[in-house]
């Protein structure tokens, strides 16, 4: 049976990796969204494209688009993004994982996810899609508030505290910001890599758009208020969006990538639709992540065994036990069932030679 992917085949040759791009075509709002898929290699004349960073949303609630002439179901959240791009006439090339990767082909998925860092770092821009505007327009209010950060910061530097005082005492604005910065998007584990390696970032919510630098500037503004008046911004300061921005700043300043063992612990609370992504999403950022092969057909226990086998040769038995236990928790396996004997059996079955006990 032919699918939209039949017209844009991919080679799994790692010496000449290829990936697909989605082209959004002009169309009217009364018709289906029209797209096509084309395959490219990184080494040939690949067109400029934008990579989407978003939350998949509920898969059951789907909408149809036309892809390479075929009807193709996508989530409501993704459809809303493409519809917004159509309204804004932002035609052109995009990389969107749910469409550009054949999700039913495990081999292809393994190969493409292994290239994820390269795909996002090659894009001219990464577009953060926070979702549709809220019905009560509070998301628009929050986006406008962030866009006004430059004015607030400028007034603060000039000694004018009036704008700052008004901001932290405007309860409606504060609530709107807290809701925007607590949307499901900010809890996704994949957004860490998608933003860290981006050349440029824009943030979109409904019809509103702002540049990433404005968001960073706004978060710095909030952190400054928190230092002297934490009571009024404590909930805003604790949002997952705030954490992501500060992590992004730290990495950009230090250019230091942590080992996978540290990242697994640090981002253990992040969410993933596939539990294996709690590790795979961090491989492109980890200083030692290149040694981990993406395999979606394995169990979490086998993935832990792979992590142990690829740990530094200098690791002590205690280091390996700690790595195993932390990975057990991150992959949402019941820690009370944690058994090194079980992992030893898996290691033996998989043919690994490492000694962990």
VENLINRA-V230924 format. One record per pair of residues at least 24 apart in sequence whose C-alpha atoms are under 10 Angstrom apart, sorted by the first residue. I is the first residue (numbers start at 1). J is the second residue. D is the distance in whole Angstrom. If there is no record, write none. Layout:
i = [I/I]
j = [J/J]
d = [D/D]
This chain:
i = [2/3/3/3/3/3/3/3/4/4/4/4/4/4/4/4/4/4/4/4/5/5/5/5/5/5/5/5/5/5/5/6/6/7/7/7/7/7/8/8/8/8/8/8/8/9/9/9/9/10/10/10/10/10/10/10/10/11/11/11/11/12/12/12/12/12/13/14/14/16/16/16/16/16/17/17/17/17/17/17/18/18/18/18/18/18/19/19/19/19/19/19/19/19/20/20/20/20/20/20/20/20/20/20/21/21/21/21/21/21/21/21/21/21/21/21/21/21/21/22/22/22/22/22/22/22/22/22/22/22/22/23/23/23/23/23/23/23/23/24/24/24/24/24/24/24/24/24/24/25/25/25/25/25/25/26/26/26/26/26/26/26/27/27/27/27/28/28/29/29/29/31/31/32/32/32/32/32/32/32/33/33/33/33/33/33/33/33/33/34/34/34/34/34/34/34/34/34/35/35/35/35/35/35/35/35/35/35/35/36/36/36/36/36/36/36/37/37/37/37/37/37/37/38/38/38/39/42/42/42/47/47/47/47/47/48/48/48/48/48/48/48/49/49/49/49/49/49/49/49/49/49/49/50/50/50/50/50/50/50/50/50/50/50/50/50/50/50/51/51/51/51/51/51/51/51/51/51/51/51/51/51/51/51/51/51/52/52/52/52/52/52/52/52/52/52/52/52/52/52/52/52/52/53/53/53/53/53/53/53/53/53/53/53/53/53/53/53/53/53/53/53/54/54/54/54/54/54/54/54/54/54/54/54/54/54/54/54/54/55/55/55/55/55/55/55/55/55/55/55/55/55/55/56/56/56/56/56/56/56/57/57/57/57/67/72/73/74/74/76/76/77/77/77/77/78/78/78/80/80/80/80/81/81/81/81/81/81/81/81/83/84/84/84/84/84/84/85/87/88/94/94/94/94/95/95/95/95/106/106/106/107/107/107/107/109/109/109/110/110/110/110/110/111/111/111/112/113/113/113/113/113/113/113/113/114/114/114/114/114/114/114/114/114/115/115/116/116/116/116/116/116/116/117/117/117/117/117/117/117/117/117/117/118/118/118/119/119/119/120/120/120/120/120/120/120/121/121/121/121/121/121/121/121/122/122/122/123/123/123/123/124/124/124/124/125/125/125/125/125/125/126/126/126/126/126/126/126/126/126/126/127/127/127/127/127/127/127/127/127/127/127/128/128/128/128/128/128/128/128/128/128/128/128/128/128/129/129/129/129/129/129/129/130/130/130/130/130/130/130/130/130/130/131/131/131/131/131/131/131/131/132/132/132/132/132/133/133/133/133/133/133/134/134/134/134/134/136/137/137/138/138/138/138/138/138/138/139/139/139/139/139/139/139/139/139/139/139/140/140/140/140/140/140/140/140/141/141/141/141/141/141/141/142/142/142/142/142/142/142/142/142/142/142/142/143/143/143/143/143/143/143/143/143/143/143/144/144/144/144/144/145/145/145/145/145/145/146/146/146/146/146/146/146/146/146/147/147/147/147/147/147/147/147/147/148/148/148/148/149/149/149/149/149/149/149/149/149/150/150/150/150/150/150/152/152/152/153/153/153/153/156/164/164/164/165/167/168/168/168/168/168/168/169/169/170/171/174/174/174/174/175/175/176/177/177/177/178/178/178/178/178/178/178/178/179/179/180/180/180/180/181/181/181/181/181/181/181/182/182/182/182/182/182/183/183/183/184/184/185/185/185/186/186/186/186/186/186/186/186/187/187/187/187/187/187/187/187/187/188/188/188/188/188/188/188/188/188/188/189/189/189/189/189/189/189/189/189/189/189/189/189/190/190/190/190/190/190/190/190/190/191/191/191/191/192/192/192/192/192/192/192/192/192/192/193/193/193/193/193/193/193/194/194/194/195/195/195/196/196/196/196/196/196/196/196/196/197/197/197/197/197/212/213/215/215/215/216/216/216/216/216/216/217/218/219/219/219/220/220/240/256/256/256/257/257/257/257/257/257/258/258/258/258/258/258/259/259/259/259/259/259/259/260/260/260/260/260/260/260/260/260/260/260/261/261/261/261/261/261/261/261/261/261/261/261/261/262/262/262/263/264/264/264/264/264/264/264/265/265/265/265/265/265/266/266/267/268/268/268/268/268/268/269/269/269/269/270/271/272/274/275/275/275/275/275/275/276/276/276/276/276/276/277/278/278/278/278/279/279/279/279/279/279/288/300/300/300/300/300/301/301/301/301/301/301/301/301/302/302/302/302/302/303/303/303/303/304/304/304/304/304/305/305/305/305/305/305/305/305/305/305/306/306/306/306/308/308/308/308/308/308/309/309/309/309/309/309/309/310/310/311/313/315/316/316/316/317/317/317/317/318/318/319/320/320/320/320/321/321/324]
j = [70/67/68/69/70/71/72/102/36/37/66/67/68/69/70/71/72/99/100/102/36/37/38/39/67/68/70/99/100/101/102/37/68/36/37/38/39/68/36/37/38/39/40/68/100/37/38/39/40/38/39/40/41/101/108/111/112/39/41/108/111/107/108/110/111/112/111/111/115/40/41/42/43/44/41/42/43/111/112/115/42/43/44/111/112/115/95/100/101/108/111/112/115/119/93/94/95/96/97/99/100/101/102/112/46/47/48/49/50/51/92/93/94/95/96/97/99/100/101/49/50/67/68/92/93/94/95/96/97/99/100/49/67/68/91/92/93/94/95/67/82/85/86/89/90/91/92/93/94/86/89/90/91/92/93/85/86/87/89/90/91/92/86/87/89/91/86/87/83/86/87/65/66/63/64/65/66/67/71/83/63/64/65/66/67/79/82/83/86/65/66/67/68/69/70/71/82/86/65/66/67/68/69/70/72/82/91/92/93/66/67/68/69/70/93/100/67/68/93/94/95/99/100/68/93/100/100/118/119/122/92/93/94/123/124/92/93/94/122/123/124/125/92/93/94/95/119/120/122/123/124/125/126/92/93/94/95/96/119/120/122/123/124/125/126/127/200/201/93/94/95/96/97/119/120/121/122/123/124/125/126/127/128/194/198/201/78/81/94/95/96/97/120/123/125/126/127/128/129/191/194/201/202/95/96/97/120/126/127/128/129/130/185/188/190/191/192/193/194/195/201/203/78/81/96/97/127/128/129/130/131/184/185/186/188/190/191/194/204/128/129/130/131/183/184/185/186/187/188/190/191/272/273/97/98/131/184/185/188/273/131/184/185/273/99/99/99/98/99/131/132/129/130/131/132/129/131/132/129/131/132/206/129/130/131/132/204/205/206/207/206/132/204/205/206/207/208/207/207/207/123/125/126/127/119/120/123/126/295/296/297/294/295/296/297/294/295/296/293/294/295/296/297/293/294/295/294/277/280/281/284/293/294/295/296/280/281/283/284/290/292/293/294/295/284/294/190/193/194/280/281/283/284/193/194/196/197/198/281/282/283/284/285/197/198/284/194/197/198/193/194/195/196/197/198/199/193/194/195/196/197/198/199/200/197/198/199/197/198/199/200/198/199/200/201/195/198/199/200/201/202/194/195/197/198/199/200/201/202/203/212/194/195/198/200/201/202/203/204/209/211/212/185/186/191/194/195/201/202/203/204/205/209/210/211/212/185/202/203/204/205/206/209/180/181/183/184/185/186/203/204/205/206/180/183/184/185/204/205/206/207/204/205/206/207/208/180/204/205/206/207/208/176/179/180/205/206/176/176/206/172/173/175/176/177/179/180/173/175/176/177/178/179/180/181/205/206/208/176/177/180/205/206/207/208/209/172/173/174/176/177/180/208/172/173/174/175/176/177/178/179/180/181/205/208/176/177/180/203/204/205/206/208/209/210/215/173/177/208/209/210/173/174/176/177/215/218/177/210/211/214/215/216/217/218/219/209/210/211/212/213/214/215/217/218/214/215/217/218/214/215/216/217/218/219/220/221/222/213/214/215/217/218/221/217/218/221/217/218/220/221/221/221/222/225/225/232/222/225/229/231/232/233/232/233/232/232/232/233/235/236/235/236/236/235/236/239/233/235/236/237/238/239/240/241/236/239/205/236/239/241/236/237/238/239/240/241/242/236/238/239/240/241/242/239/240/241/240/271/240/241/271/239/240/241/242/243/244/270/271/239/240/241/244/267/269/270/271/272/240/267/269/270/271/272/273/277/278/281/267/268/269/270/271/272/273/277/278/279/280/281/282/270/271/272/277/278/279/280/281/282/244/270/281/282/244/245/247/248/267/270/281/282/284/285/248/281/282/283/284/285/286/281/284/285/244/245/248/244/245/247/248/249/251/252/284/285/248/251/252/284/285/245/245/241/242/245/242/244/245/246/248/249/245/242/243/245/246/245/246/270/285/286/287/284/285/286/287/288/289/282/285/286/287/288/289/283/285/286/287/288/289/311/284/285/286/287/288/289/290/292/307/311/323/286/288/289/307/308/311/319/320/322/323/324/326/327/286/323/326/287/323/326/327/328/329/330/331/323/325/326/327/329/330/326/330/330/326/327/329/330/331/332/329/330/331/332/330/330/331/331/299/300/330/331/332/333/300/301/303/304/330/331/331/327/330/331/332/303/304/307/327/330/331/312/327/328/331/332/333/327/328/331/333/342/343/346/347/343/346/347/349/350/327/328/331/346/328/331/343/346/347/342/343/344/345/346/347/348/350/352/354/346/347/350/352/343/347/352/354/355/356/347/351/352/353/354/355/356/352/354/354/354/356/355/356/357/354/355/356/357/356/357/356/354/355/356/357/356/357/356]
d = [9/9/9/9/7/9/9/10/8/7/9/6/5/7/6/9/8/10/10/9/10/7/9/10/9/8/10/9/9/9/7/10/9/9/8/8/9/7/9/6/5/5/9/9/10/10/8/7/10/10/7/9/9/10/8/10/10/10/10/9/10/8/7/10/7/9/9/8/10/10/7/8/8/10/6/7/9/9/9/8/7/9/10/10/8/9/9/8/8/10/10/7/9/8/10/9/7/9/9/9/5/7/10/10/9/9/10/8/9/9/10/6/6/5/8/10/9/6/9/9/10/9/10/8/6/5/6/7/10/8/7/9/9/10/7/5/4/6/9/9/8/9/8/9/8/5/5/6/8/8/9/9/6/7/9/10/7/10/7/9/6/9/7/9/9/10/8/9/8/8/8/9/10/10/7/5/6/10/9/10/10/8/5/6/8/9/8/7/8/6/5/6/8/8/10/10/10/10/8/6/5/6/8/10/10/10/10/10/10/8/5/5/8/10/9/10/7/6/9/10/10/9/7/9/10/9/9/9/9/8/9/7/10/10/10/9/7/9/9/7/6/9/7/5/5/7/10/10/9/5/6/7/9/9/7/5/6/9/10/8/9/5/6/5/6/7/10/10/9/6/5/6/9/8/6/9/9/6/8/6/5/6/9/9/9/10/10/9/7/6/6/8/9/10/9/6/5/6/7/10/9/10/10/9/8/9/9/7/6/5/6/9/9/10/8/6/10/10/7/8/10/9/8/9/9/10/8/6/5/7/8/9/6/9/9/9/8/10/10/9/8/8/8/9/7/5/9/9/7/9/9/10/10/10/8/10/10/9/10/9/9/9/9/10/9/9/9/8/8/10/10/9/9/6/7/9/8/10/10/7/7/8/7/9/7/8/9/9/8/10/10/9/10/10/7/7/10/9/9/8/9/10/10/10/8/9/8/9/8/7/7/10/8/8/9/9/9/8/8/5/6/6/9/9/7/9/9/10/8/9/10/10/7/9/10/8/10/9/8/9/9/7/6/9/8/10/10/9/8/10/9/10/7/7/7/9/7/9/9/10/9/6/8/9/10/9/9/10/10/8/6/8/9/7/6/8/9/8/9/9/5/5/6/9/9/8/8/10/7/7/9/8/6/7/9/10/7/6/5/6/7/7/7/9/6/8/6/5/7/9/10/10/9/10/9/6/5/6/7/10/10/10/9/10/9/9/9/7/6/5/6/8/10/10/10/9/8/9/6/5/6/8/9/8/9/7/8/6/8/7/6/5/8/10/9/9/8/8/5/6/10/9/6/4/8/10/10/10/6/4/7/8/10/10/9/9/8/10/9/10/8/8/8/5/8/8/8/10/10/6/8/10/8/6/10/7/8/9/9/10/9/8/8/8/7/10/9/7/10/7/8/10/10/9/6/8/9/5/5/9/9/7/9/10/10/9/8/8/9/9/8/10/7/8/7/9/10/10/8/9/9/8/9/9/8/10/9/8/8/10/7/6/9/9/6/9/9/7/8/10/10/6/8/9/8/8/10/10/8/7/8/9/7/5/9/9/7/10/10/7/10/7/8/9/10/9/8/8/8/9/7/9/9/10/8/10/10/9/9/9/10/6/7/7/10/10/9/9/8/9/8/9/9/10/10/7/10/9/7/5/9/9/7/10/9/9/9/9/10/9/9/8/10/9/6/7/5/7/9/9/6/6/7/9/9/9/9/9/9/9/9/9/9/6/5/9/9/8/9/9/10/6/8/9/10/8/5/6/9/10/10/9/6/5/6/9/10/10/10/7/9/9/5/6/6/10/8/7/9/9/6/8/9/9/8/8/9/10/9/5/8/9/10/9/10/7/10/9/8/9/10/8/8/10/9/10/7/7/9/7/6/10/9/10/10/9/9/7/9/10/9/6/9/7/8/10/8/9/10/9/9/8/9/10/10/9/8/9/10/6/8/9/8/10/10/9/7/8/9/9/9/10/9/8/10/6/6/5/9/10/10/8/5/6/8/9/9/8/5/5/6/7/10/10/8/5/7/6/6/10/10/9/9/9/9/9/10/9/10/9/10/10/9/6/9/8/8/9/9/9/10/9/7/7/10/9/7/9/9/10/6/8/9/7/10/10/8/8/9/8/5/8/9/10/7/10/10/9/10/10/10/9/8/9/6/8/10/6/10/8/10/10/7/9/9/7/6/9/9/9/9/8/8/8/9/9/8/7/9/8/9/8/9/9/9/7/8/10/8/7/8/10/8/9/10/10/10/7/9/8/9/9/10/6/8/10/7/6/10/8/8/9/10/8/9/8/9/9/9/8/9/8/8/10/6/7/6/9/9/10/9/9/9/9/9/8/9/10/7/5/6/8/8/9/10/9/6/9/7/8/9]
